[in-house]
Amino acid sequence: MRDLPLIALIAFFGAAAAGLLGAVVLRLLRRRSVTVSLTVVAAVTVTAMFAGTLAVCKAMFLSPHDLTVVTMVVAMAALVSLATALILGRWVVARSNALTLAARTFGDGGSFAAPTGSSTAELDALGRELAATSAKLAASRERERALETSRRELVAWISHDLRTPLAGLRAMSEALEDGVVADPARYHRQMRTEVDRLNSMVGDLFELSRIHAGALALTPVRISAHDLIGEALAGAGPLAREQGVRLVGDTAEALPLEVDAREMTRVLANLLVNAIRRTPADGTVAVGAELREDGVVLSVTDGCGGIPADDLPRVFDTGWRGTEARTPPGGAGLGLAIVRGIVEAHAGRADVRNVKGGCRFEVTLPAAPL
């Protein structure tokens, strides 16, 4: 029994020497394939076992016959281990190469599809991550295409909307300059109207640029939804009377909100102006507020007859204006995009859906603590 510690110590140092040599080889070959690394690991394992066994055999002064038998057994074990390592390494490398080829597809703008068949847990996890990344990239590319399309439409529409009032201003200014105008005061009033339209358009563009740049500074205050709706109704009252549209909003609940009052008043004003202009005379535009599980919902319901189902997902896109029949005079398609930007800056969301006889815009905001 007293020889066992000595035998264990001799076997340890013999195996440790082989292991140290294998570590050096692995470091030198660290940039090679998995097959080479697995083969080296198997070789180190067998060599460590062989070195330890040989050292013990030498110390125990085994006969040449016994030493030959031990060496033969270790050699057969080494042969099987190396063959197994080579087969396993080639299989892992093949799966890795298949995953690499599949990954090139979504790198070139396509979608990733993980190779079929069994694989190691690590490669399966990598395939799932690549598939998730591919889905995110596809969604990002789709958003980028939609945004680019929206930008092009916006530039085209803004160019058209700017050209019309500018051409009118130029014609009126030339007529005034030539002195051929019978009623200069009327021309001056018309020029002022056109300038106000241009100023409003430029203001919308500036507001939208601040929203997209994340530079919209909010000053939240505690306010009642009833008071917020009341201010918006008072501002939209003259336009409603001019269009012959009834405004209904006196029954809105007095729910507490913590929002930027000026910006949220602009949100309701944009929704009300759109609703009034798209509702026929003698129609009704209703404004309401209610408390739901996900927050306070401010709603504007008009009598426009509804929005085509294909257009519903694009209603809040920059530059969207729908069909010509639904486009208010002078509109640049920025109002609803500004609505969504301001609402999302308040950690809320803006939605739209068709209802009987029209459509209903809903703005959901976090409820203030009671």
C-alpha positions in Angstrom: 0.0 0.0 0.0 2.9 2.3 0.7 3.9 2.1 -3.0 0.5 3.4 -4.2 1.3 7.1 -3.5 4.6 6.8 -5.3 3.0 5.1 -8.3 0.3 7.8 -8.4 2.9 10.6 -8.2 5.0 9.0 -11.1 1.8 8.6 -13.2 0.8 12.2 -12.5 4.1 13.7 -13.6 4.2 11.5 -16.7 0.7 12.5 -17.7 1.3 16.2 -16.8 4.3 16.4 -19.1 2.2 15.0 -22.0 -0.6 17.4 -21.1 1.8 20.4 -21.1 3.2 19.5 -24.4 -0.4 19.1 -25.8 -1.4 22.6 -24.5 1.6 24.1 -26.3 0.6 22.3 -29.6 -3.1 23.4 -29.2 -1.9 27.0 -28.8 0.2 26.8 -31.9 -2.7 25.3 -33.9 -5.5 27.5 -32.3 -6.3 29.0 -35.7 -6.8 25.7 -37.4 -10.1 23.8 -37.9 -12.1 22.0 -35.2 -11.0 18.7 -36.7 -7.4 19.4 -35.9 -8.2 20.7 -32.4 -10.3 17.6 -31.5 -7.5 15.3 -32.9 -4.9 17.0 -30.8 -7.1 16.7 -27.7 -7.6 13.0 -28.3 -3.9 12.6 -29.0 -3.1 14.4 -25.7 -5.5 12.2 -23.8 -4.0 9.0 -25.1 -0.4 10.3 -24.8 -0.9 11.4 -21.2 -2.3 8.0 -20.4 0.5 6.3 -22.2 3.2 8.4 -20.6 1.8 7.8 -17.1 1.5 4.1 -17.7 5.0 3.8 -19.3 6.5 5.8 -16.3 4.9 3.4 -13.8 5.9 0.4 -15.8 9.5 1.5 -15.9 9.5 2.2 -12.2 8.0 -1.2 -11.4 10.6 -3.0 -13.6 8.1 -4.9 -15.7 9.4 -7.6 -18.0 9.8 -6.8 -21.7 6.8 -9.0 -22.5 4.5 -7.2 -20.0 5.8 -3.8 -21.2 5.0 -4.8 -24.8 1.5 -5.9 -23.9 0.8 -2.6 -22.1 2.2 -0.6 -25.0 0.0 -2.6 -27.5 -3.1 -2.0 -25.4 -2.4 1.8 -25.2 -1.6 2.0 -28.9 -4.9 0.3 -29.8 -6.8 2.8 -27.5 -4.9 5.6 -29.1 -5.8 4.5 -32.6 -9.5 4.2 -31.8 -9.5 7.6 -30.0 -7.9 9.4 -32.9 -10.2 7.8 -35.4 -13.2 8.8 -33.3 -11.9 12.4 -32.9 -11.4 12.7 -36.7 -14.9 11.5 -37.5 -16.4 13.8 -34.8 -14.3 16.7 -36.0 -15.3 16.3 -39.6 -19.0 16.1 -38.6 -18.8 19.3 -36.5 -16.9 21.1 -39.3 -19.4 20.0 -41.9 -22.3 21.4 -39.7 -20.3 24.6 -39.2 -19.7 25.0 -42.9 -23.4 24.5 -43.6 -24.2 27.2 -41.1 -21.7 29.5 -42.6 -23.2 29.1 -46.1 -26.7 29.7 -44.7 -25.5 32.8 -42.9 -24.2 34.3 -46.1 -27.8 34.5 -47.5 -29.1 37.1 -45.1 -25.8 39.0 -45.1 -26.4 39.6 -48.9 -29.9 40.9 -48.2 -31.8 37.6 -48.1 -33.4 35.7 -45.2 -31.6 33.1 -43.1 -32.8 29.5 -43.0 -31.0 27.2 -40.6 -29.6 24.0 -42.2 -31.7 20.9 -41.6 -30.4 17.8 -39.7 -29.0 17.2 -36.3 -26.3 19.4 -34.8 -24.5 20.2 -31.6 -26.4 22.3 -29.0 -24.0 25.2 -29.5 -24.5 25.2 -33.3 -28.3 24.9 -32.9 -28.3 27.9 -30.5 -26.2 29.9 -33.0 -28.6 29.0 -35.8 -31.6 30.2 -33.7 -29.8 33.5 -32.9 -29.0 33.9 -36.6 -32.6 33.2 -37.5 -33.8 35.8 -35.0 -31.3 38.3 -36.3 -32.4 37.7 -39.8 -36.0 38.4 -38.9 -35.0 41.6 -37.2 -32.9 42.7 -40.2 -35.8 41.9 -42.6 -38.2 44.0 -40.4 -35.6 46.8 -40.4 -35.2 46.7 -44.2 -39.0 46.8 -44.6 -39.3 49.8 -42.3 -36.4 51.5 -44.1 -38.2 50.9 -47.5 -41.4 52.2 -46.1 -39.7 55.2 -44.6 -37.9 55.9 -47.9 -41.2 55.6 -49.8 -42.8 58.0 -47.3 -39.9 60.5 -47.7 -40.2 60.5 -51.5 -44.0 61.0 -51.3 -43.5 63.7 -48.7 -41.0 65.6 -50.9 -43.2 65.3 -53.9 -46.3 66.5 -52.1 -44.5 69.3 -50.3 -43.0 70.4 -53.6 -46.5 70.5 -55.1 -48.1 72.2 -52.1 -45.3 74.9 -52.0 -45.4 75.5 -55.8 -49.1 76.4 -55.8 -49.2 79.2 -53.2 -45.8 80.5 -54.4 -47.1 80.8 -57.9 -50.2 82.6 -56.7 -48.1 85.0 -54.6 -45.9 85.7 -57.5 -48.8 86.4 -59.8 -50.5 88.7 -57.2 -47.3 90.6 -56.4 -46.6 91.2 -60.2 -50.2 92.4 -60.6 -49.8 94.8 -57.7 -46.5 95.9 -59.0 -47.9 96.6 -62.5 -50.8 98.5 -61.0 -53.5 96.5 -62.9 -55.4 95.4 -59.7 -58.8 97.0 -59.2 -59.0 95.9 -55.5 -55.5 95.8 -53.9 -56.9 95.2 -50.4 -58.4 91.9 -51.6 -55.0 90.8 -53.1 -53.3 91.8 -49.8 -55.7 89.6 -47.8 -55.2 86.7 -50.2 -51.5 87.0 -50.0 -51.7 87.0 -46.2 -53.8 83.9 -46.3 -51.2 82.2 -48.6 -48.4 83.3 -46.3 -50.2 81.8 -43.3 -50.6 78.5 -45.1 -46.9 78.4 -45.9 -46.0 79.4 -42.4 -48.2 76.6 -41.0 -46.6 74.1 -43.4 -43.1 75.1 -42.4 -44.1 74.9 -38.7 -45.3 71.3 -39.3 -42.1 70.4 -41.0 -40.1 71.9 -38.1 -42.2 70.0 -35.5 -41.8 66.8 -37.4 -38.1 67.2 -37.7 -37.8 67.7 -33.9 -39.8 64.6 -33.3 -37.7 62.5 -35.6 -34.5 63.9 -34.1 -35.7 63.1 -30.6 -35.4 66.8 -29.7 -39.1 67.3 -28.6 -38.8 68.8 -25.1 -41.9 68.0 -23.0 -43.0 69.8 -19.9 -45.5 67.5 -18.2 -48.2 69.0 -16.0 -51.1 67.5 -14.2 -54.3 68.3 -16.2 -57.8 66.8 -16.5 -58.8 65.1 -19.7 -62.0 67.1 -19.6 -60.1 70.4 -19.6 -57.8 69.3 -22.3 -60.7 68.3 -24.6 -62.5 71.6 -23.7 -59.6 73.7 -24.9 -59.3 71.7 -28.2 -63.1 72.0 -28.8 -62.9 75.7 -28.2 -60.1 76.1 -30.8 -61.8 73.9 -33.4 -65.3 75.5 -32.9 -65.0 78.2 -35.6 -63.9 75.7 -38.3 -66.8 73.4 -37.3 -69.3 76.2 -37.6 -67.9 77.2 -40.9 -68.2 73.6 -42.2 -71.6 73.0 -40.6 -70.3 70.2 -38.4 -71.5 69.5 -34.8 -68.9 69.0 -32.1 -69.8 66.8 -29.1 -67.5 66.4 -26.1 -69.1 67.7 -23.0 -69.5 64.3 -21.5 -65.8 63.5 -21.5 -64.7 62.1 -18.1 -62.5 64.3 -15.9 -59.6 61.8 -15.8 -56.1 63.0 -14.5 -53.2 63.1 -17.0 -49.6 64.2 -16.7 -48.8 65.5 -20.2 -47.4 68.5 -21.9 -50.6 70.5 -22.3 -49.5 72.5 -25.3 -48.4 69.4 -27.3 -51.4 67.3 -26.4 -53.7 70.2 -27.3 -52.0 70.2 -30.7 -52.6 66.4 -31.0 -56.4 66.9 -30.4 -56.5 69.9 -32.6 -54.9 68.0 -35.5 -57.3 65.1 -35.0 -60.3 67.5 -34.8 -59.3 69.5 -37.9 -59.0 66.3 -39.9 -62.3 65.0 -38.6 -64.2 68.2 -39.3 -62.8 68.6 -42.8 -63.7 65.0 -43.7 -67.2 65.0 -42.1 -70.0 66.2 -44.4 -72.2 69.1 -43.4 -74.7 68.4 -40.7 -72.4 65.6 -39.5 -71.1 65.1 -36.0 -67.6 64.8 -34.6 -67.5 63.3 -31.1 -64.6 63.6 -28.7 -64.4 61.4 -25.6 -62.2 60.2 -22.8 -62.4 57.0 -20.8 -60.2 55.0 -18.5 -59.1 51.5 -19.6 -56.7 49.0 -18.2 -53.8 50.2 -20.3 -54.4 53.9 -19.6 -56.6 56.9 -20.5 -58.0 56.8 -24.0 -58.8 60.1 -25.8 -60.9 59.5 -28.9 -62.2 61.5 -31.9 -64.9 59.9 -34.0 -65.9 61.5 -37.3 -68.4 60.8 -40.1 -66.1 60.5 -43.0 -67.5 57.2 -44.2 -64.5 55.1 -43.2 -60.9 54.6 -44.4 -60.1 51.8 -46.9 -58.7 48.8 -45.1 -55.5 48.9 -47.2 -54.9 52.5 -46.0 -55.4 51.9 -42.3 -51.8 50.8 -41.6 -50.5 53.9 -43.3 -52.7 56.6 -41.8 -50.0 57.8 -39.4 -47.1 57.6 -41.9 -45.4 60.8 -42.8 -46.9 62.3 -46.0 -49.9 60.0 -46.1 -53.1 61.8 -47.3 -55.3 59.1 -48.7 -57.3 59.6 -51.8 -58.0 62.9 -53.4 -61.5 62.9 -52.1 -60.3 62.7 -48.6 -57.5 65.2 -48.9 -58.3 68.6 -47.3 -57.2 71.7 -49.2 -53.6 72.6 -48.6 -52.9 69.5 -46.5 -49.3 68.2 -46.6 -50.0 64.9 -44.8 -48.0 65.8 -41.7 -50.7 66.2 -39.1 -51.3 62.6 -38.2 -47.5 61.9 -38.3 -47.1 64.7 -35.8 -49.9 63.2 -33.7 -48.1 59.8 -33.5 -44.7 61.4 -32.7 -46.1 63.5 -29.9 -48.1 60.6 -28.4 -45.2 58.2 -28.6 -43.0 60.9 -26.9 -45.5 60.6 -24.0 -45.0 56.8 -23.9 -48.4 56.4 -25.4 -49.8 55.1 -28.7 -52.1 56.3 -31.5 -54.6 54.0 -33.3 -57.4 54.2 -35.8 -60.2 51.9 -36.7 -63.4 52.1 -38.8 -66.7 52.5 -37.1 -70.3 52.8 -38.4 -70.4 55.8 -40.7 -66.8 56.9 -40.1 -63.6 56.2 -38.3 -62.4 56.5 -34.7 -58.9 57.8 -33.7 -57.8 56.8 -30.3 -54.8 58.2 -28.3 -53.9 56.0 -25.3 -51.8 57.7 -22.6 -50.5 56.5 -19.2 -53.0 57.5 -16.5 -51.7 59.9 -13.8 -51.8 58.5 -10.2 -54.9 59.5 -8.3 
